[in-house]
Amino acid sequence: MTFEGLNADEARAFAARWLPAWSGNRPELLASFYSDDAVYSDPAIPDGVRGRPAVQAYFAKLLARNPDWVWTHRGSMPMQDGFLNLWHASIPAGGRVVEVDGACTVQLRGGLIYANHVFFDRSDLLAAIRG
């Protein structure tokens, strides 16, 4: 059995390139980190979206609503084909900034993400949006 996970330095280097693409409403740039057959899910779309066109379309809506959020890498654990990314996000919402910690799986093939599943408690974010 071969384990091809990323070590902490490799995960940090990938996150340093990838996470900034989540800010600034650049869905094409963000989607460029994903493979043609990528699968992406988060708490808003637990069943996920499949394929780079669908991933990019979802990112276009998500980033348009959140152009000023900032994501930072807090750490990682290696996993098959990638790493478990521990992250922090500062999300402007409802006249304040919501601070959120979460995790996501990041699995890579040929340097591109083929599976990315995001997990976090979004109750504070939804409360801020609803006012």
N, CA, C and O atoms as a Tinker XYZ file with bonds, in Angstrom:
   524  protein
     1  N      0.849000   -1.178000    0.000000    73     2
     2  CA     0.000000    0.000000    0.000000    64     1     3
     3  C      0.894000    1.241000    0.000000    63     2     4     5
     4  O      1.822000    1.353000    0.801000    81     3
     5  N      0.604000    2.151000   -0.894000    73     3     6
     6  CA     1.362000    3.384000   -1.004000    64     5     7
     7  C      0.532000    4.534000   -0.458000    63     6     8     9
     8  O     -0.635000    4.700000   -0.816000    81     7
     9  N      1.143000    5.320000    0.408000    73     7    10
    10  CA     0.478000    6.500000    0.952000    64     9    11
    11  C      1.117000    7.718000    0.321000    63    10    12    13
    12  O      2.303000    7.979000    0.525000    81    11
    13  N      0.348000    8.454000   -0.435000    73    11    14
    14  CA     0.885000    9.596000   -1.177000    64    13    15
    15  C      0.368000   10.928000   -0.630000    63    14    16    17
    16  O      0.124000   11.861000   -1.395000    81    15
    17  N      0.204000   11.014000    0.674000    73    15    18
    18  CA    -0.266000   12.257000    1.266000    64    17    19
    19  C      0.815000   13.325000    1.284000    63    18    20    21
    20  O      1.999000   13.019000    1.142000    81    19
    21  N      0.412000   14.566000    1.457000    73    19    22
    22  CA     1.355000   15.677000    1.536000    64    21    23
    23  C      1.799000   15.869000    2.984000    63    22    24    25
    24  O      0.985000   15.811000    3.905000    81    23
    25  N      3.083000   16.096000    3.172000    73    23    26
    26  CA     3.562000   16.395000    4.517000    64    25    27
    27  C      3.223000   17.851000    4.845000    63    26    28    29
    28  O      2.683000   18.573000    4.007000    81    27
    29  N      3.540000   18.269000    6.053000    73    27    30
    30  CA     3.153000   19.615000    6.507000    64    29    31
    31  C      3.737000   20.715000    5.635000    63    30    32    33
    32  O      3.043000   21.685000    5.328000    81    31
    33  N      4.987000   20.588000    5.231000    73    31    34
    34  CA     5.601000   21.623000    4.387000    64    33    35
    35  C      4.958000   21.681000    3.010000    63    34    36    37
    36  O      4.714000   22.766000    2.484000    81    35
    37  N      4.681000   20.522000    2.424000    73    35    38
    38  CA     4.039000   20.481000    1.110000    64    37    39
    39  C      2.614000   21.036000    1.177000    63    38    40    41
    40  O      2.191000   21.781000    0.294000    81    39
    41  N      1.888000   20.674000    2.213000    73    39    42
    42  CA     0.518000   21.185000    2.384000    64    41    43
    43  C      0.526000   22.697000    2.566000    63    42    44    45
    44  O     -0.292000   23.401000    1.974000    81    43
    45  N      1.448000   23.195000    3.385000    73    43    46
    46  CA     1.547000   24.642000    3.617000    64    45    47
    47  C      1.880000   25.374000    2.321000    63    46    48    49
    48  O      1.320000   26.438000    2.055000    81    47
    49  N      2.781000   24.821000    1.510000    73    47    50
    50  CA     3.149000   25.448000    0.236000    64    49    51
    51  C      1.965000   25.467000   -0.727000    63    50    52    53
    52  O      1.732000   26.468000   -1.405000    81    51
    53  N      1.214000   24.364000   -0.789000    73    51    54
    54  CA     0.038000   24.349000   -1.661000    64    53    55
    55  C     -0.993000   25.361000   -1.171000    63    54    56    57
    56  O     -1.532000   26.129000   -1.967000    81    55
    57  N     -1.274000   25.367000    0.139000    73    55    58
    58  CA    -2.257000   26.291000    0.703000    64    57    59
    59  C     -1.849000   27.748000    0.477000    63    58    60    61
    60  O     -2.713000   28.603000    0.284000    81    59
    61  N     -0.551000   28.040000    0.498000    73    59    62
    62  CA    -0.070000   29.412000    0.274000    64    61    63
    63  C     -0.388000   29.896000   -1.137000    63    62    64    65
    64  O     -0.538000   31.098000   -1.358000    81    63
    65  N     -0.491000   28.983000   -2.082000    73    63    66
    66  CA    -0.875000   29.351000   -3.458000    64    65    67
    67  C     -2.390000   29.357000   -3.641000    63    66    68    69
    68  O     -2.931000   30.231000   -4.318000    81    67
    69  N     -3.070000   28.393000   -3.044000    73    67    70
    70  CA    -4.490000   28.144000   -3.277000    64    69    71
    71  C     -5.410000   29.046000   -2.461000    63    70    72    73
    72  O     -6.350000   29.614000   -3.018000    81    71
    73  N     -5.168000   29.195000   -1.167000    73    71    74
    74  CA    -6.099000   29.950000   -0.318000    64    73    75
    75  C     -6.261000   31.414000   -0.721000    63    74    76    77
    76  O     -7.376000   31.925000   -0.622000    81    75
    77  N     -5.225000   32.119000   -1.169000    73    75    78
    78  CA    -5.448000   33.503000   -1.615000    64    77    79
    79  C     -6.422000   33.611000   -2.798000    63    78    80    81
    80  O     -7.035000   34.660000   -2.994000    81    79
    81  N     -6.567000   32.556000   -3.576000    73    79    82
    82  CA    -7.501000   32.587000   -4.705000    64    81    83
    83  C     -8.959000   32.588000   -4.242000    63    82    84    85
    84  O     -9.862000   32.833000   -5.042000    81    83
    85  N     -9.190000   32.317000   -2.961000    73    83    86
    86  CA   -10.548000   32.370000   -2.419000    64    85    87
    87  C    -10.985000   33.810000   -2.136000    63    86    88    89
    88  O    -12.168000   34.050000   -1.897000    81    87
    89  N    -10.065000   34.765000   -2.157000    73    87    90
    90  CA   -10.394000   36.170000   -1.903000    64    89    91
    91  C    -10.358000   36.955000   -3.204000    63    90    92    93
    92  O     -9.613000   36.625000   -4.126000    81    91
    93  N    -11.173000   37.997000   -3.263000    73    91    94
    94  CA   -11.100000   38.917000   -4.382000    64    93    95
    95  C    -12.002000   38.634000   -5.566000    63    94    96    97
    96  O    -11.860000   39.278000   -6.606000    81    95
    97  N    -12.924000   37.692000   -5.443000    73    95    98
    98  CA   -13.898000   37.429000   -6.515000    64    97    99
    99  C    -13.225000   37.113000   -7.852000    63    98   100   101
   100  O    -13.452000   37.785000   -8.858000    81    99
   101  N    -12.389000   36.069000   -7.832000    73    99   102
   102  CA   -11.714000   35.595000   -9.043000    64   101   103
   103  C    -12.012000   34.114000   -9.257000    63   102   104   105
   104  O    -11.123000   33.278000   -9.098000    81   103
   105  N    -13.265000   33.776000   -9.620000    73   103   106
   106  CA   -13.636000   32.362000   -9.713000    64   105   107
   107  C    -12.816000   31.577000  -10.746000    63   106   108   109
   108  O    -12.574000   30.385000  -10.559000    81   107
   109  N    -12.391000   32.228000  -11.823000    73   107   110
   110  CA   -11.590000   31.527000  -12.828000    64   109   111
   111  C    -10.248000   31.105000  -12.237000    63   110   112   113
   112  O     -9.780000   29.992000  -12.479000    81   111
   113  N     -9.628000   31.999000  -11.459000    73   111   114
   114  CA    -8.360000   31.674000  -10.813000    64   113   115
   115  C     -8.554000   30.534000   -9.828000    63   114   116   117
   116  O     -7.778000   29.578000   -9.829000    81   115
   117  N     -9.572000   30.620000   -8.990000    73   115   118
   118  CA    -9.818000   29.571000   -8.013000    64   117   119
   119  C    -10.080000   28.235000   -8.706000    63   118   120   121
   120  O     -9.526000   27.212000   -8.304000    81   119
   121  N    -10.909000   28.236000   -9.733000    73   119   122
   122  CA   -11.229000   26.990000  -10.452000    64   121   123
   123  C    -10.004000   26.392000  -11.130000    63   122   124   125
   124  O     -9.970000   25.189000  -11.389000    81   123
   125  N     -8.997000   27.211000  -11.422000    73   123   126
   126  CA    -7.795000   26.697000  -12.085000    64   125   127
   127  C     -7.009000   25.739000  -11.184000    63   126   128   129
   128  O     -6.133000   25.027000  -11.675000    81   127
   129  N     -7.297000   25.703000   -9.892000    73   127   130
   130  CA    -6.648000   24.773000   -8.970000    64   129   131
   131  C     -7.336000   23.400000   -8.978000    63   130   132   133
   132  O     -6.860000   22.467000   -8.330000    81   131
   133  N     -8.447000   23.274000   -9.703000    73   131   134
   134  CA    -9.269000   22.061000   -9.677000    64   133   135
   135  C     -9.176000   21.310000  -11.009000    63   134   136   137
   136  O     -9.047000   21.916000  -12.073000    81   135
   137  N     -9.246000   19.995000  -10.926000    73   135   138
   138  CA    -9.186000   19.151000  -12.123000    64   137   139
   139  C    -10.508000   19.219000  -12.883000    63   138   140   141
   140  O    -11.518000   19.682000  -12.354000    81   139
   141  N    -10.487000   18.754000  -14.120000    73   139   142
   142  CA   -11.701000   18.756000  -14.951000    64   141   143
   143  C    -12.824000   17.926000  -14.328000    63   142   144   145
   144  O    -14.001000   18.213000  -14.545000    81   143
   145  N    -12.463000   16.898000  -13.556000    73   143   146
   146  CA   -13.463000   16.012000  -12.948000    64   145   147
   147  C    -13.616000   16.249000  -11.449000    63   146   148   149
   148  O    -14.045000   15.352000  -10.723000    81   147
   149  N    -13.272000   17.433000  -10.984000    73   147   150
   150  CA   -13.277000   17.744000   -9.550000    64   149   151
   151  C    -14.660000   17.602000   -8.927000    63   150   152   153
   152  O    -15.689000   17.794000   -9.574000    81   151
   153  N    -14.638000   17.256000   -7.642000    73   151   154
   154  CA   -15.839000   17.229000   -6.810000    64   153   155
   155  C    -15.594000   18.205000   -5.669000    63   154   156   157
   156  O    -14.551000   18.164000   -5.017000    81   155
   157  N    -16.572000   19.088000   -5.432000    73   155   158
   158  CA   -16.475000   20.080000   -4.355000    64   157   159
   159  C    -17.778000   20.062000   -3.560000    63   158   160   161
   160  O    -18.864000   20.014000   -4.137000    81   159
   161  N    -17.662000   20.103000   -2.227000    73   159   162
   162  CA   -18.858000   20.237000   -1.384000    64   161   163
   163  C    -18.518000   21.107000   -0.182000    63   162   164   165
   164  O    -17.362000   21.208000    0.229000    81   163
   165  N    -19.554000   21.734000    0.370000    73   163   166
   166  CA   -19.440000   22.494000    1.611000    64   165   167
   167  C    -20.805000   22.425000    2.303000    63   166   168   169
   168  O    -21.734000   21.842000    1.746000    81   167
   169  N    -20.952000   23.001000    3.498000    73   167   170
   170  CA   -22.226000   22.873000    4.201000    64   169   171
   171  C    -23.444000   23.404000    3.431000    63   170   172   173
   172  O    -24.563000   22.951000    3.672000    81   171
   173  N    -23.245000   24.349000    2.516000    73   171   174
   174  CA   -24.372000   24.878000    1.742000    64   173   175
   175  C    -24.793000   23.927000    0.625000    63   174   176   177
   176  O    -25.942000   23.951000    0.182000    81   175
   177  N    -23.857000   23.088000    0.170000    73   175   178
   178  CA   -24.158000   22.120000   -0.897000    64   177   179
   179  C    -23.555000   20.762000   -0.526000    63   178   180   181
   180  O    -22.579000   20.323000   -1.133000    81   179
   181  N    -24.148000   20.102000    0.478000    73   179   182
   182  CA   -23.562000   18.857000    0.973000    64   181   183
   183  C    -23.460000   17.755000   -0.077000    63   182   184   185
   184  O    -22.591000   16.891000    0.031000    81   183
   185  N    -24.317000   17.764000   -1.077000    73   183   186
   186  CA   -24.220000   16.775000   -2.153000    64   185   187
   187  C    -23.147000   17.149000   -3.163000    63   186   188   189
   188  O    -22.751000   16.323000   -3.985000    81   187
   189  N    -22.679000   18.380000   -3.106000    73   187   190
   190  CA   -21.568000   18.838000   -3.923000    64   189   191
   191  C    -21.901000   19.142000   -5.365000    63   190   192   193
   192  O    -23.023000   18.947000   -5.832000    81   191
   193  N    -20.886000   19.626000   -6.051000    73   191   194
   194  CA   -20.939000   19.869000   -7.488000    64   193   195
   195  C    -19.785000   19.092000   -8.106000    63   194   196   197
   196  O    -18.757000   18.862000   -7.469000    81   195
   197  N    -19.977000   18.688000   -9.375000    73   195   198
   198  CA   -18.996000   17.844000  -10.036000    64   197   199
   199  C    -18.591000   18.417000  -11.378000    63   198   200   201
   200  O    -19.426000   18.884000  -12.152000    81   199
   201  N    -17.296000   18.374000  -11.640000    73   199   202
   202  CA   -16.755000   18.880000  -12.897000    64   201   203
   203  C    -16.357000   20.340000  -12.762000    63   202   204   205
   204  O    -17.042000   21.124000  -12.105000    81   203
   205  N    -15.239000   20.700000  -13.391000    73   203   206
   206  CA   -14.732000   22.066000  -13.258000    64   205   207
   207  C    -15.759000   23.120000  -13.677000    63   206   208   209
   208  O    -15.863000   24.136000  -12.989000    81   207
   209  N    -16.531000   22.946000  -14.769000    73   207   210
   210  CA   -17.517000   23.988000  -15.097000    64   209   211
   211  C    -18.526000   24.223000  -13.970000    63   210   212   213
   212  O    -18.851000   25.371000  -13.666000    81   211
   213  N    -19.023000   23.158000  -13.353000    73   211   214
   214  CA   -19.986000   23.307000  -12.257000    64   213   215
   215  C    -19.311000   23.897000  -11.020000    63   214   216   217
   216  O    -19.905000   24.723000  -10.326000    81   215
   217  N    -18.080000   23.481000  -10.742000    73   215   218
   218  CA   -17.325000   24.030000   -9.611000    64   217   219
   219  C    -17.114000   25.528000   -9.826000    63   218   220   221
   220  O    -17.330000   26.324000   -8.913000    81   219
   221  N    -16.696000   25.907000  -11.024000    73   219   222
   222  CA   -16.454000   27.333000  -11.298000    64   221   223
   223  C    -17.749000   28.130000  -11.221000    63   222   224   225
   224  O    -17.740000   29.252000  -10.713000    81   223
   225  N    -18.853000   27.593000  -11.704000    73   223   226
   226  CA   -20.136000   28.304000  -11.624000    64   225   227
   227  C    -20.536000   28.524000  -10.164000    63   226   228   229
   228  O    -21.015000   29.600000   -9.807000    81   227
   229  N    -20.341000   27.513000   -9.324000    73   227   230
   230  CA   -20.639000   27.663000   -7.901000    64   229   231
   231  C    -19.712000   28.697000   -7.272000    63   230   232   233
   232  O    -20.160000   29.555000   -6.513000    81   231
   233  N    -18.427000   28.619000   -7.585000    73   231   234
   234  CA   -17.475000   29.595000   -7.047000    64   233   235
   235  C    -17.827000   31.015000   -7.486000    63   234   236   237
   236  O    -17.668000   31.955000   -6.708000    81   235
   237  N    -18.303000   31.183000   -8.715000    73   235   238
   238  CA   -18.669000   32.518000   -9.195000    64   237   239
   239  C    -19.747000   33.132000   -8.303000    63   238   240   241
   240  O    -19.664000   34.311000   -7.960000    81   239
   241  N    -20.750000   32.351000   -7.926000    73   239   242
   242  CA   -21.809000   32.850000   -7.043000    64   241   243
   243  C    -21.286000   33.087000   -5.630000    63   242   244   245
   244  O    -21.577000   34.112000   -5.014000    81   243
   245  N    -20.519000   32.138000   -5.130000    73   243   246
   246  CA   -20.008000   32.212000   -3.760000    64   245   247
   247  C    -19.042000   33.382000   -3.574000    63   246   248   249
   248  O    -19.152000   34.126000   -2.600000    81   247
   249  N    -18.107000   33.545000   -4.493000    73   247   250
   250  CA   -17.117000   34.617000   -4.374000    64   249   251
   251  C    -17.728000   35.989000   -4.627000    63   250   252   253
   252  O    -17.278000   36.974000   -4.042000    81   251
   253  N    -18.746000   36.077000   -5.485000    73   251   254
   254  CA   -19.425000   37.359000   -5.719000    64   253   255
   255  C    -20.092000   37.847000   -4.436000    63   254   256   257
   256  O    -20.147000   39.051000   -4.184000    81   255
   257  N    -20.600000   36.917000   -3.623000    73   255   258
   258  CA   -21.231000   37.282000   -2.351000    64   257   259
   259  C    -20.209000   37.561000   -1.255000    63   258   260   261
   260  O    -20.525000   38.220000   -0.264000    81   259
   261  N    -18.979000   37.061000   -1.429000    73   259   262
   262  CA   -17.978000   37.150000   -0.374000    64   261   263
   263  C    -16.608000   37.575000   -0.918000    63   262   264   265
   264  O    -15.625000   36.863000   -0.710000    81   263
   265  N    -16.524000   38.704000   -1.601000    73   263   266
   266  CA   -15.249000   39.062000   -2.229000    64   265   267
   267  C    -14.139000   39.428000   -1.245000    63   266   268   269
   268  O    -12.960000   39.376000   -1.597000    81   267
   269  N    -14.502000   39.796000   -0.022000    73   267   270
   270  CA   -13.508000   40.303000    0.923000    64   269   271
   271  C    -13.158000   39.324000    2.042000    63   270   272   273
   272  O    -12.434000   39.680000    2.971000    81   271
   273  N    -13.663000   38.103000    1.960000    73   271   274
   274  CA   -13.278000   37.163000    3.000000    64   273   275
   275  C    -11.829000   36.759000    2.820000    63   274   276   277
   276  O    -11.279000   36.837000    1.721000    81   275
   277  N    -11.214000   36.324000    3.918000    73   275   278
   278  CA    -9.799000   35.955000    3.899000    64   277   279
   279  C     -9.650000   34.596000    4.579000    63   278   280   281
   280  O    -10.150000   34.373000    5.681000    81   279
   281  N     -8.956000   33.704000    3.896000    73   279   282
   282  CA    -8.738000   32.338000    4.385000    64   281   283
   283  C     -7.267000   32.144000    4.704000    63   282   284   285
   284  O     -6.394000   32.537000    3.930000    81   283
   285  N     -7.000000   31.535000    5.853000    73   283   286
   286  CA    -5.616000   31.249000    6.231000    64   285   287
   287  C     -5.480000   29.785000    6.640000    63   286   288   289
   288  O     -6.398000   29.180000    7.194000    81   287
   289  N     -4.331000   29.255000    6.354000    73   287   290
   290  CA    -3.980000   27.870000    6.682000    64   289   291
   291  C     -3.503000   27.823000    8.124000    63   290   292   293
   292  O     -2.598000   28.568000    8.499000    81   291
   293  N     -4.108000   26.947000    8.950000    73   291   294
   294  CA    -3.717000   26.818000   10.356000    64   293   295
   295  C     -2.891000   25.567000   10.611000    63   294   296   297
   296  O     -2.220000   25.464000   11.638000    81   295
   297  N     -2.935000   24.625000    9.691000    73   295   298
   298  CA    -2.206000   23.379000    9.875000    64   297   299
   299  C     -2.768000   22.317000    8.953000    63   298   300   301
   300  O     -3.713000   22.559000    8.202000    81   299
   301  N     -2.170000   21.135000    9.021000    73   299   302
   302  CA    -2.632000   20.065000    8.153000    64   301   303
   303  C     -2.272000   18.714000    8.727000    63   302   304   305
   304  O     -1.431000   18.592000    9.618000    81   303
   305  N     -2.930000   17.708000    8.196000    73   303   306
   306  CA    -2.589000   16.323000    8.462000    64   305   307
   307  C     -2.595000   15.607000    7.124000    63   306   308   309
   308  O     -3.517000   15.789000    6.329000    81   307
   309  N     -1.576000   14.792000    6.863000    73   307   310
   310  CA    -1.541000   14.097000    5.583000    64   309   311
   311  C     -2.683000   13.089000    5.467000    63   310   312   313
   312  O     -3.080000   12.474000    6.457000    81   311
   313  N     -3.197000   12.929000    4.275000    73   311   314
   314  CA    -4.202000   11.914000    3.970000    64   313   315
   315  C     -3.964000   11.426000    2.545000    63   314   316   317
   316  O     -3.191000   12.035000    1.805000    81   315
   317  N     -4.603000   10.362000    2.163000    73   315   318
   318  CA    -4.412000    9.792000    0.840000    64   317   319
   319  C     -4.551000   10.868000   -0.236000    63   318   320   321
   320  O     -5.568000   11.559000   -0.297000    81   319
   321  N     -3.549000   11.007000   -1.067000    73   319   322
   322  CA    -3.522000   11.942000   -2.207000    64   321   323
   323  C     -3.524000   13.412000   -1.811000    63   322   324   325
   324  O     -3.698000   14.267000   -2.680000    81   323
   325  N     -3.341000   13.736000   -0.556000    73   323   326
   326  CA    -3.372000   15.151000   -0.215000    64   325   327
   327  C     -3.229000   15.403000    1.265000    63   326   328   329
   328  O     -2.323000   14.883000    1.915000    81   327
   329  N     -4.150000   16.221000    1.802000    73   327   330
   330  CA    -4.057000   16.610000    3.202000    64   329   331
   331  C     -5.402000   17.089000    3.719000    63   330   332   333
   332  O     -6.259000   17.543000    2.961000    81   331
   333  N     -5.559000   16.975000    5.023000    73   331   334
   334  CA    -6.673000   17.595000    5.719000    64   333   335
   335  C     -6.203000   18.995000    6.054000    63   334   336   337
   336  O     -5.250000   19.169000    6.814000    81   335
   337  N     -6.858000   19.984000    5.499000    73   335   338
   338  CA    -6.485000   21.387000    5.679000    64   337   339
   339  C     -7.274000   21.969000    6.841000    63   338   340   341
   340  O     -8.504000   21.990000    6.814000    81   339
   341  N     -6.575000   22.433000    7.847000    73   339   342
   342  CA    -7.194000   23.146000    8.960000    64   341   343
   343  C     -7.078000   24.632000    8.641000    63   342   344   345
   344  O     -5.976000   25.131000    8.413000    81   343
   345  N     -8.193000   25.336000    8.621000    73   343   346
   346  CA    -8.190000   26.714000    8.150000    64   345   347
   347  C     -8.943000   27.638000    9.105000    63   346   348   349
   348  O     -9.685000   27.203000    9.986000    81   347
   349  N     -8.715000   28.927000    8.887000    73   347   350
   350  CA    -9.456000   29.993000    9.559000    64   349   351
   351  C     -9.928000   30.952000    8.477000    63   350   352   353
   352  O     -9.191000   31.258000    7.539000    81   351
   353  N    -11.163000   31.425000    8.616000    73   351   354
   354  CA   -11.695000   32.409000    7.675000    64   353   355
   355  C    -12.230000   33.609000    8.444000    63   354   356   357
   356  O    -12.887000   33.465000    9.475000    81   355
   357  N    -11.937000   34.794000    7.923000    73   355   358
   358  CA   -12.517000   36.046000    8.406000    64   357   359
   359  C    -13.494000   36.487000    7.331000    63   358   360   361
   360  O    -13.098000   36.815000    6.213000    81   359
   361  N    -14.783000   36.492000    7.682000    73   359   362
   362  CA   -15.834000   36.697000    6.687000    64   361   363
   363  C    -16.671000   37.918000    7.050000    63   362   364   365
   364  O    -17.430000   37.873000    8.018000    81   363
   365  N    -16.549000   39.020000    6.287000    73   363   366
   366  CA   -17.435000   40.163000    6.516000    64   365   367
   367  C    -18.887000   39.764000    6.210000    63   366   368   369
   368  O    -19.196000   39.292000    5.116000    81   367
   369  N    -19.758000   39.961000    7.183000    73   367   370
   370  CA   -21.170000   39.599000    6.999000    64   369   371
   371  C    -22.030000   40.403000    7.966000    63   370   372   373
   372  O    -21.721000   40.500000    9.154000    81   371
   373  N    -23.097000   40.970000    7.454000    73   371   374
   374  CA   -24.037000   41.672000    8.312000    64   373   375
   375  C    -23.438000   42.803000    9.127000    63   374   376   377
   376  O    -23.832000   43.003000   10.276000    81   375
   377  N    -22.501000   43.543000    8.568000    73   375   378
   378  CA   -21.914000   44.675000    9.253000    64   377   379
   379  C    -20.842000   44.325000   10.272000    63   378   380   381
   380  O    -20.393000   45.198000   11.016000    81   379
   381  N    -20.423000   43.068000   10.319000    73   379   382
   382  CA   -19.337000   42.665000   11.208000    64   381   383
   383  C    -18.493000   41.605000   10.512000    63   382   384   385
   384  O    -18.812000   41.179000    9.402000    81   383
   385  N    -17.437000   41.191000   11.154000    73   383   386
   386  CA   -16.583000   40.137000   10.605000    64   385   387
   387  C    -16.768000   38.883000   11.457000    63   386   388   389
   388  O    -16.529000   38.895000   12.665000    81   387
   389  N    -17.194000   37.818000   10.814000    73   387   390
   390  CA   -17.390000   36.539000   11.484000    64   389   391
   391  C    -16.094000   35.739000   11.351000    63   390   392   393
   392  O    -15.562000   35.583000   10.251000    81   391
   393  N    -15.595000   35.238000   12.475000    73   391   394
   394  CA   -14.373000   34.437000   12.490000    64   393   395
   395  C    -14.780000   32.963000   12.570000    63   394   396   397
   396  O    -15.502000   32.557000   13.480000    81   395
   397  N    -14.311000   32.179000   11.614000    73   395   398
   398  CA   -14.722000   30.777000   11.506000    64   397   399
   399  C    -13.489000   29.887000   11.380000    63   398   400   401
   400  O    -12.569000   30.192000   10.621000    81   399
   401  N    -13.477000   28.794000   12.124000    73   399   402
   402  CA   -12.457000   27.760000   11.969000    64   401   403
   403  C    -13.127000   26.523000   11.395000    63   402   404   405
   404  O    -14.270000   26.209000   11.729000    81   403
   405  N    -12.409000   25.830000   10.532000    73   403   406
   406  CA   -12.951000   24.628000    9.927000    64   405   407
   407  C    -11.853000   23.748000    9.376000    63   406   408   409
   408  O    -10.664000   23.962000    9.613000    81   407
   409  N    -12.291000   22.754000    8.635000    73   407   410
   410  CA   -11.370000   21.810000    8.010000    64   409   411
   411  C    -11.927000   21.429000    6.652000    63   410   412   413
   412  O    -13.132000   21.502000    6.410000    81   411
   413  N    -11.025000   21.020000    5.774000    73   411   414
   414  CA   -11.460000   20.490000    4.493000    64   413   415
   415  C    -10.464000   19.444000    4.012000    63   414   416   417
   416  O     -9.268000   19.519000    4.292000    81   415
   417  N    -10.983000   18.482000    3.291000    73   415   418
   418  CA   -10.113000   17.507000    2.651000    64   417   419
   419  C     -9.694000   18.079000    1.312000    63   418   420   421
   420  O    -10.499000   18.677000    0.598000    81   419
   421  N     -8.427000   17.892000    0.979000    73   419   422
   422  CA    -7.867000   18.363000   -0.288000    64   421   423
   423  C     -7.117000   17.180000   -0.892000    63   422   424   425
   424  O     -6.060000   16.787000   -0.398000    81   423
   425  N     -7.674000   16.614000   -1.971000    73   423   426
   426  CA    -7.032000   15.485000   -2.625000    64   425   427
   427  C     -6.602000   15.909000   -4.019000    63   426   428   429
   428  O     -7.373000   16.506000   -4.770000    81   427
   429  N     -5.346000   15.588000   -4.355000    73   427   430
   430  CA    -4.712000   16.085000   -5.572000    64   429   431
   431  C     -4.323000   14.955000   -6.519000    63   430   432   433
   432  O     -3.980000   13.847000   -6.107000    81   431
   433  N     -4.392000   15.281000   -7.782000    73   431   434
   434  CA    -3.884000   14.425000   -8.846000    64   433   435
   435  C     -3.207000   15.340000   -9.854000    63   434   436   437
   436  O     -3.834000   16.263000  -10.376000    81   435
   437  N     -1.937000   15.093000  -10.131000    73   435   438
   438  CA    -1.230000   15.936000  -11.083000    64   437   439
   439  C     -1.172000   17.394000  -10.666000    63   438   440   441
   440  O     -1.156000   18.283000  -11.517000    81   439
   441  N     -1.142000   17.644000   -9.376000    73   439   442
   442  CA    -1.056000   19.007000   -8.868000    64   441   443
   443  C     -2.368000   19.754000   -8.806000    63   442   444   445
   444  O     -2.396000   20.909000   -8.378000    81   443
   445  N     -3.475000   19.117000   -9.227000    73   443   446
   446  CA    -4.795000   19.755000   -9.201000    64   445   447
   447  C     -5.710000   19.034000   -8.224000    63   446   448   449
   448  O     -5.586000   17.827000   -8.018000    81   447
   449  N     -6.621000   19.776000   -7.631000    73   447   450
   450  CA    -7.570000   19.210000   -6.674000    64   449   451
   451  C     -8.636000   18.422000   -7.432000    63   450   452   453
   452  O     -9.303000   18.953000   -8.320000    81   451
   453  N     -8.786000   17.141000   -7.068000    73   451   454
   454  CA    -9.868000   16.355000   -7.659000    64   453   455
   455  C    -11.017000   16.150000   -6.673000    63   454   456   457
   456  O    -12.119000   15.780000   -7.076000    81   455
   457  N    -10.766000   16.387000   -5.379000    73   455   458
   458  CA   -11.827000   16.296000   -4.378000    64   457   459
   459  C    -11.527000   17.282000   -3.255000    63   458   460   461
   460  O    -10.426000   17.307000   -2.704000    81   459
   461  N    -12.530000   18.094000   -2.929000    73   459   462
   462  CA   -12.404000   19.103000   -1.872000    64   461   463
   463  C    -13.733000   19.162000   -1.133000    63   462   464   465
   464  O    -14.744000   19.604000   -1.680000    81   463
   465  N    -13.717000   18.711000    0.119000    73   463   466
   466  CA   -14.927000   18.690000    0.940000    64   465   467
   467  C    -14.678000   19.551000    2.172000    63   466   468   469
   468  O    -13.743000   19.308000    2.935000    81   467
   469  N    -15.530000   20.565000    2.354000    73   467   470
   470  CA   -15.344000   21.600000    3.374000    64   469   471
   471  C    -16.329000   21.366000    4.523000    63   470   472   473
   472  O    -17.506000   21.083000    4.301000    81   471
   473  N    -15.817000   21.492000    5.769000    73   471   474
   474  CA   -16.632000   21.261000    6.955000    64   473   475
   475  C    -16.429000   22.393000    7.959000    63   474   476   477
   476  O    -15.300000   22.720000    8.325000    81   475
   477  N    -17.549000   22.988000    8.401000    73   475   478
   478  CA   -17.499000   23.995000    9.463000    64   477   479
   479  C    -18.907000   24.258000    9.951000    63   478   480   481
   480  O    -19.885000   23.972000    9.262000    81   479
   481  N    -18.994000   24.812000   11.159000    73   479   482
   482  CA   -20.268000   25.212000   11.740000    64   481   483
   483  C    -20.588000   26.600000   11.191000    63   482   484   485
   484  O    -19.881000   27.563000   11.485000    81   483
   485  N    -21.629000   26.702000   10.414000    73   483   486
   486  CA   -21.942000   27.992000    9.788000    64   485   487
   487  C    -23.032000   28.769000   10.523000    63   486   488   489
   488  O    -23.565000   29.733000    9.975000    81   487
   489  N    -23.371000   28.378000   11.734000    73   487   490
   490  CA   -24.466000   29.036000   12.448000    64   489   491
   491  C    -24.176000   30.509000   12.738000    63   490   492   493
   492  O    -25.077000   31.333000   12.584000    81   491
   493  N    -22.957000   30.879000   13.150000    73   491   494
   494  CA   -22.625000   32.285000   13.389000    64   493   495
   495  C    -22.691000   33.093000   12.100000    63   494   496   497
   496  O    -23.153000   34.234000   12.105000    81   495
   497  N    -22.236000   32.512000   11.007000    73   495   498
   498  CA   -22.281000   33.196000    9.714000    64   497   499
   499  C    -23.722000   33.435000    9.281000    63   498   500   501
   500  O    -24.065000   34.540000    8.860000    81   499
   501  N    -24.568000   32.417000    9.379000    73   499   502
   502  CA   -25.976000   32.583000    8.995000    64   501   503
   503  C    -26.682000   33.609000    9.882000    63   502   504   505
   504  O    -27.501000   34.386000    9.393000    81   503
   505  N    -26.376000   33.618000   11.167000    73   503   506
   506  CA   -26.972000   34.603000   12.078000    64   505   507
   507  C    -26.559000   36.017000   11.688000    63   506   508   509
   508  O    -27.383000   36.931000   11.724000    81   507
   509  N    -25.291000   36.212000   11.315000    73   507   510
   510  CA   -24.814000   37.545000   10.908000    64   509   511
   511  C    -25.478000   37.984000    9.610000    63   510   512   513
   512  O    -25.820000   39.157000    9.459000    81   511
   513  N    -25.662000   37.067000    8.678000    73   511   514
   514  CA   -26.297000   37.407000    7.401000    64   513   515
   515  C    -27.764000   37.775000    7.597000    63   514   516   517
   516  O    -28.267000   38.708000    6.971000    81   515
   517  N    -28.436000   37.046000    8.455000    73   515   518
   518  CA   -29.866000   37.280000    8.696000    64   517   519
   519  C    -30.124000   38.502000    9.557000    63   518   520   521
   520  O    -31.238000   39.025000    9.606000    81   519
   521  N    -29.061000   38.953000   10.245000    73   519   522
   522  CA   -29.173000   40.140000   11.081000    64   521   523
   523  C    -29.881000   39.855000   12.333000    63   522   524
   524  O    -30.063000   40.752000   13.157000    81   523
